[in-house]
Amino acid sequence: MAIWLQIVLAVVLVTLGAFLVPLLLQLRRTAAAVERLAESARLDLDQIANDVHHLRARVDGLADLAAESLELPIGIGRIVTMLVKALELIVGKGAPVLLGSLLTGLRFVLNLVRRPRKEGRGQGGDR
């Protein structure tokens, strides 16, 4: 009986070896393919990281350009806002003084426009 056990064990080992050797060879090829894939992915990821960095730098440049181009309108807006607030304060607190000053200035301008010309100048007509 021991011989039969040895024959069965030999057949099992040969069969196992016949299946195990191709399996190990296939695992070796698969591991090499995974290495190549990992190297390719590393190169692709390096390229993607460089592209993202370049894109971020361009977006930062555009943001700086937008900020610079908006400085003047924002400054003008602040100045106008302060002038409106100052005018509201002046009109709110000193409306009679402001109105009187405007009327006085208007009278002065009208008097300058309506002032008769001196006779020594022009054509000498009586006006």
C-alpha positions in Angstrom: 0.0 0.0 0.0 2.8 2.3 0.6 3.7 2.1 -3.1 0.3 3.2 -4.1 0.5 6.1 -1.8 3.8 7.1 -3.3 2.4 6.8 -6.8 -0.6 8.9 -5.9 1.6 11.5 -4.2 3.9 11.6 -7.2 0.9 12.1 -9.6 -0.5 14.8 -7.4 2.9 16.6 -7.2 3.4 16.3 -11.0 -0.1 17.6 -11.6 0.3 20.4 -9.1 3.7 21.3 -10.7 2.1 21.3 -14.2 -0.5 23.8 -13.1 1.7 25.8 -10.7 4.6 26.6 -13.0 2.5 28.3 -15.7 0.6 30.1 -12.9 3.9 31.4 -11.5 5.1 32.5 -15.0 1.8 34.3 -15.6 2.1 36.0 -12.2 5.6 37.1 -13.2 4.3 38.6 -16.5 1.5 40.3 -14.7 3.8 41.8 -12.1 6.0 43.2 -15.0 2.9 44.7 -16.7 1.8 46.3 -13.4 5.3 47.8 -13.1 5.1 49.3 -16.6 1.7 50.6 -15.9 2.8 52.2 -12.7 5.7 53.9 -14.4 3.5 55.1 -17.2 1.0 56.4 -14.6 3.8 58.2 -12.7 4.9 60.0 -15.9 1.3 60.9 -16.7 0.7 62.2 -13.2 3.9 64.2 -13.3 2.6 65.8 -16.6 -0.8 66.4 -15.0 0.8 68.0 -12.0 2.9 70.3 -14.2 -0.2 71.3 -16.2 -2.2 72.0 -13.1 0.6 74.2 -11.7 0.9 76.1 -15.0 -2.9 76.6 -15.1 -2.9 77.8 -11.5 -0.2 80.3 -12.3 -2.1 81.6 -15.3 -5.3 81.9 -13.2 -3.3 83.8 -10.5 -2.1 86.1 -13.2 -5.6 86.7 -14.5 -6.8 87.4 -11.0 -4.0 89.9 -10.5 -4.9 91.6 -13.8 -8.6 91.7 -12.8 -7.7 93.2 -9.5 -5.5 95.8 -11.1 -8.1 96.7 -13.7 -10.8 97.1 -11.0 -8.7 99.4 -8.7 -9.6 102.6 -10.6 -13.4 102.0 -10.8 -13.5 100.9 -7.2 -11.5 104.0 -6.1 -13.8 106.2 -8.2 -16.8 104.5 -6.6 -15.5 105.2 -3.1 -14.8 108.8 -4.0 -18.3 109.3 -5.4 -19.8 107.6 -2.3 -17.9 109.9 0.0 -19.0 112.9 -2.1 -22.6 111.8 -2.0 -22.5 111.3 1.8 -20.8 114.7 2.3 -23.4 116.4 0.1 -26.2 114.6 2.1 -24.6 116.0 5.3 -24.3 119.5 3.9 -27.8 119.5 2.5 -29.3 117.9 5.6 -27.6 120.2 8.1 -26.9 123.4 6.2 -29.7 123.5 3.6 -30.6 127.2 4.1 -26.9 128.2 3.9 -26.3 126.1 0.8 -29.5 127.4 -0.9 -28.6 131.0 0.0 -25.1 130.5 -1.4 -26.4 129.0 -4.6 -28.9 131.9 -5.1 -26.2 134.5 -4.4 -23.9 132.8 -6.9 -26.7 132.7 -9.5 -27.4 136.4 -9.0 -23.8 137.3 -9.4 -23.6 135.3 -12.7 -26.8 136.9 -14.0 -25.5 140.4 -13.1 -22.3 139.7 -15.0 -24.2 138.6 -18.0 -26.7 141.5 -17.9 -24.1 144.3 -17.2 -24.2 147.0 -19.8 -21.2 147.4 -21.9 -19.0 150.5 -21.6 -19.5 153.0 -24.4 -15.9 153.4 -25.2 -15.8 149.9 -26.7 -17.6 148.5 -29.6 -19.5 150.5 -32.2 -20.6 153.4 -30.0 -24.3 152.7 -30.2 -26.5 153.5 -27.2 -27.6 150.4 -25.5 
